[in-house]
C-alpha cells in the first residue's frame, strides 16, 4: 500500500500563494491517478483536482480553476498543488489521494480514491 505524506501548508495572507507537496513515503505513485481534496471545519471533504498517472490529463473544479494547478513528478514520487490568489474561504485541511482509475469531473468524491495522506493545514488570514 502506498503511504502519502503532505507538506507545504501554513498561514498565508489573502492573495498569497502556497505550493503543497504529497510524497509517497512507502510505495510509488507512478502507476496511480492522484487527486487533491480539502476539508473545512464542519464540512465534507471536497474534491479539487486530479491528474492521471503520467500527468497528461488534468482536471480542476471550476471553483479553483485558474488559481490552483495540480502537477506531478513521478521521478520524485511527488504530487503537487500550486495555489495562487488564495482567499479566506480556501482555509481548510488539504489531502492528497490516489487510485488506479482517474476520476476527472465535478462528481468525483472520496469514494473514487483508495489511499490517502494525513492532511496539511492551510490557513488564509489577514
C-alpha positions in Angstrom: 0.0 0.0 0.0 1.2 3.5 -0.8 1.7 5.8 2.2 1.3 9.5 1.4 2.7 12.5 3.3 1.5 16.0 2.6 3.5 19.2 3.4 3.7 22.8 2.4 0.7 24.1 4.3 0.8 27.1 6.6 -0.5 30.6 7.2 -0.8 33.0 4.3 -2.4 36.3 3.7 -5.3 36.7 1.2 -3.9 36.9 -2.3 -0.8 34.9 -1.4 0.4 31.6 -2.7 1.4 28.2 -1.4 2.7 25.0 -3.0 1.6 21.8 -1.4 3.6 18.6 -1.9 2.5 15.0 -1.4 5.3 12.4 -1.4 5.0 8.7 -1.2 6.9 7.6 1.9 6.2 4.0 1.1 5.5 2.6 -2.4 5.2 4.6 -5.5 2.6 6.9 -7.0 3.9 6.2 -10.5 1.1 3.9 -11.6 -1.7 5.8 -10.0 -4.0 8.7 -10.7 -3.8 11.2 -8.0 -6.0 14.0 -6.6 -6.3 16.8 -4.1 -9.2 17.3 -1.7 -9.9 19.8 1.1 -12.0 19.8 4.2 -13.0 22.9 6.1 -14.2 22.6 9.7 -17.7 21.1 9.9 -17.8 20.4 6.2 -17.4 17.4 4.0 -14.1 16.6 2.2 -14.4 18.2 -1.2 -12.7 17.2 -4.4 -10.5 19.9 -6.0 -8.4 18.4 -8.8 -7.0 15.2 -10.3 -4.3 14.1 -12.6 -3.7 10.8 -14.5 -0.8 8.6 -13.9 1.6 10.2 -16.4 0.4 13.8 -16.0 -1.1 14.2 -19.4 -4.7 14.6 -18.2 -5.7 17.1 -15.5 -9.0 18.3 -14.1 -9.7 21.2 -11.7 -13.1 22.0 -10.4 -14.4 25.4 -11.6 -14.1 27.0 -8.2 -10.3 26.6 -8.2 -9.5 26.5 -11.9 -7.2 29.3 -12.9 -5.9 29.7 -9.3 -4.9 26.1 -8.4 -2.7 23.8 -10.5 -2.2 20.1 -10.0 1.0 18.5 -11.2 3.3 15.5 -10.5 6.9 14.4 -10.8 6.9 10.6 -10.9 10.7 10.6 -10.8 10.4 12.3 -7.4 7.4 10.2 -6.4 5.6 13.5 -5.6 2.3 15.2 -6.3 1.9 19.0 -6.1 -0.8 21.6 -5.8 0.2 25.2 -6.6 -2.3 27.6 -5.1 -2.3 31.2 -6.1 -4.6 34.2 -5.3 -5.7 32.5 -2.1 -8.9 33.5 -0.5 -10.2 33.3 3.1 -12.6 30.5 2.0 -9.6 28.4 0.9 -8.8 27.8 4.6 -9.0 24.0 5.2 -7.1 20.8 5.7 -5.8 19.7 2.3 -5.4 16.0 1.5 -3.8 14.1 -1.4 -5.2 10.8 -2.5 -4.6 8.1 -5.1 -6.4 5.4 -7.1 -5.9 3.1 -10.1 -8.6 4.8 -12.0 -8.5 8.5 -13.0 -11.6 10.3 -11.9 -11.9 13.6 -13.7 -15.1 15.6 -13.3 -17.1 17.6 -10.8 -18.7 14.5 -9.5 -15.5 12.9 -8.2 -15.6 12.2 -4.5 -13.8 10.4 -1.7 -15.3 7.2 -2.9 -13.2 7.4 -6.1 -9.8 7.3 -4.2 -8.5 4.4 -2.2 -5.4 5.7 -0.3 -4.9 9.0 1.4 -2.4 11.2 3.2 -2.9 12.6 6.7 -3.5 16.2 5.5 -1.8 19.6 5.8 -3.5 22.7 7.2 -3.8 25.8 5.0 -5.0 29.0 6.8 -5.7 32.1 4.8 -6.0 35.1 7.1 -5.0 38.8 7.3 
